[in-house]
């Protein structure tokens, strides 16, 4: 006999501007009134995409990525080399909270159990927080605080935290912990991608020496990321995982500022959203 009950989950990866792909997938889901998920998990930009999905705000994040995120106030290499933020989350959060607010009434009326991941700077653990209407904006922002590129650190419950995508870049294991046995993962890189140690892990040991857990999480991130992909692609027998990835011709990078590229990759997301619904419905 098959399972009598299936608990479902949606996992949304971050990736800064690469989040345009998940925005397209999730906008298509909103259009189709498709939300079969008991649990929704997001880290970094994935948390913002998940929130807009649960609040049923179609094109909210399309506008965020293709308008607000392209303004010179947000990403500025000139500011960065002078000691400021490369990604000015303070500016972005203030203006989008005012001009593109998440519809909290709809979001919290949603039946899905929504959690946002952050990294604990003290010990490098990944912690998932169930936000409420008062805390969601701060927790989402904390999950997006990319070390090095955003120079401030935020606190949650008096603990310094960082980008949720550092310690749990693809939080598939949290979905399993929560009892899900049918899981959709929306990624922000093509299926063939594997992470190598980059600048952040090399610089991290020096720049973040007062935050030993963050240094450890940055160093572990490539292994963590690649082992999550191995798990997704070779799940245990009791799990069904649908991996929704951008196609190989996906062009958006972490800091892409080209409007036409972003629009094209958003449309790729919408098309993959259509395919994802068909595949999900064919899973038993």
N, C-alpha and C positions, 0 to 999 in steps of 0.2 A: 504493500500500500504506500502511496505517496504521502507527503506531509499533509496533516489536517489543517495546518495554519502556517501561513508564510508571512514573516515580518520583513518589510521592505525598507530600503534606505537609498538616499541620494547623497553622493559625496561629490563636492565641487572643489577642484584644485584652484589655487591662486595663480600668480604669475604676472602681476602688474598689468601692463597693456595687453598681454596675451589673453586676459580675461574677456576680451571682445568675443572670442569664440563661444565661451559658455553663455555670454549674454544673448547671442543669437540662438543657441540651443534652447535656452530657457524662455526666451520670448516666443519661440514656436510652441513650446509646451503651454504657455499662457493662452495663446491663440486657440489651441486645441482643447483647452480646459483639461489638461492632462496633469494630474497630481496623484499618483497611486502610492506615495511614499509615507510610511509611518514616521521615519526619522530623516532629517535633512542636516547634513554636516558641511560646514564651509570653513576654509582658512584663507586669510588674507583677502585678495580680490574675490576669491570664491565665496567668502562670507557675504560680501556686498551683493554679488550676483544672486546668491541664495535668498537673501532678504528681499530683493526686488521681485524675485519669482514668487515667494510666499505672500508678498503684498499685492500680487497680481498687477504690477505696474509695468506693463509692456512698454518697451523702448526707453524706460527710465535710464537704464545703464548704457544703452546705445548712445543716448545724449551725453551721459557722463564721459564715456570713452571718446566720442567723436567731437565733443565741443569743449567741455570744461577741462578735460585732461590734455587738450592740445593748446591751451592758453599758456603764454609764457610764464605766468605766475606759478604754474604747477611743476613742470619739468624744466630745469634750467642748469645746464652745465656751467654757465658763467657764474651763477650763484654758488654752485657746488665748489668750484675751484677757489672761491673766495672764502670758503668756510661755512657756507649755508647748506640748506637741504638741496639735494638733487631733486627729490620728490617732496614738494611742500604740502604735506598732509594737513597742516594747520589751515592753510588757505583753502585747500580743496574741501575740507570737512565743513568749514564755516559757510562757504558759499553754497555748496550742494545741500546742506542741512536747511538752508534758508530757501533756496530756489528749486530744489529737487527733493523735497523731504520724502522719506519712506512712509507709506501709509500704515502706521502702526496698528490702527484699528483692524484693518484687514489682515495684517500679518499675524496678530495675536488671536484672531478669530479662527485662524487656520488650524486644522487638526494635527498638522505635522509637529513632531518634537524637534525643535531647532536648536542646534548647538554650534558654537563658534570656538575654534581652537586658537590658543595662544601658547607661546613658549615662555617658561619661567627662567629668568636670567640667572637665578641663584644656582639651580641644579640642572637646567637643560630639559626638564620634563615638558611634555606636551599636556596641557590641561584644557578640557572642554567645558565651556560655560554656557548654561542655558540662560539667555538674556531675558529681561523684562522690558517694559516700555521705558523705564527710567534709565536702564543700563545699556541698552542695545547700541546706541550711537558710540559710546565710549569703548565698549568691548569690540565692536567692528573696527573702530579706528586702531585700537591696540593690536588687533590681529593683522593690520596692514602696515605696521611700523617696521619697514624693511631696514635691518641694521646697515649702517654705513651710509645709505642713501637718504634716510631720514634721521637726523642727528639727535632727536630727543628720545627719551624713554618714558613710557606711560606706566602708571601703576594700577593694579586691580587688587583690592583688599590689602593695600599697603605693600604689595609685592611688585617689583619691577618686572615687566613682561616685554616680549618682542613678538614680531611676526610669527603667526601660527604656522606658516609654511616652512619655518626653519626646522622645527622638531617633528612635525607631521606634515610633510609636503603633500602627501596624498593620504588622507586619514581613513584608509580602508579598514585598518584594524579597530578603530573606534566604532565603526559601523558593526563589525562582528561582535565586539564587546557588548554592544547594545542589543544583541540578539537577532540582528538582521541575517536572513539567509537568501535574500534576493536583492542584489545591490546594483545600482547604476553608478558608474564613476564618470564624471565629465572632466576630462583632462585639458591641459592647455598647451600640450606639445604633441607632435605626431607619435604614433605607436612605436616607431623605430628609435626614438630618443632615449639615450642613457646619460645620466649625469656624471660628470667628471669633477674632480676637485678644482675649484676656480679661485678667483681673487679673494672672495669673501672669507673662505676658510683659511687662506694663507695670511691675509691681513688681520683676521679676527683675533688670533692669539695675541697680537700686539695691541690692537685698537681697543679690544674689549677685555683686557686683562683684569679689570675690576668686576667682570661679569663671567665667572668661570663656567657656569652652566651654559651660557650663550656660546662661549668659545667651543665647548664640547659639542653642542648641538650643531653648530656650523660645520665642525670637522666631520661629524657623523652624517651630515645631510645627504651627500651623494650615495653612501651605502644604504641609508634609510630609504631614499627615493627609489633606487634600483631594486631593492628587495621588495618594496611595495608593488612595483610593476611586475616582478616575478610572481608575487602572490596573486595579483589580479589576473595574470595570464595563465596561471596554473593553480586555480583554487582547489581546496579540498572538495571531496565529493558532495558534502552536504551544503555547499554554497553554489549559487548561480550569480555570476558577475558579468554585467554588460559594460564593456569598456568603450566609452564614446570619446574618440580622439579627433583632433584636427587632421585633415589629410596631409600628405607629404608636401603639397604645394602651399601650405599655410605659411604666410610670410611675416606676420606680426611678431616682433621681438619685445623684450621686456620694456623698452623705452621708445617704441615706435611712435613717431609723430606725424606720419603721413596719412591724411584723411582717406584717400582712395584705397590704400592698403587695408585700413581698419574696416571700411565699409565692405570691401570684398570678403574679408575674413569673418565679418559678422554674418554675411549671406551664406558663407560655408557652414557656419554654426547652425543657421536656420535649416539648411538642407540636411545636416547631420542629425538635427533634432527630429525631422520627419522620419528618417531611417531608424533612429533610436526608438521611437514609439512603436514602429512596426516590429522591431527585434524584441523589444520588451514584452509585447503582447504575445509573441510566439514562444517565449520562455514558459516552461511548465512549472 
